[in-house]
């Protein structure tokens, strides 16, 4: 049985908890939603230079 710490509250979490397998590695739906809110609030970021607007492939400017 694999046990990890919940990323939000650090509670030990077993992967094979009955009825809560879909929430792994979170210990509860509450901790899952807290983490999701952090992503939506842009508290988590991926390091790197910001992409320039309009330079992505498939932009409308290139279709002309």
Order of alpha helices (4+ residues) and beta strands (2+ residues): beta-beta-alpha
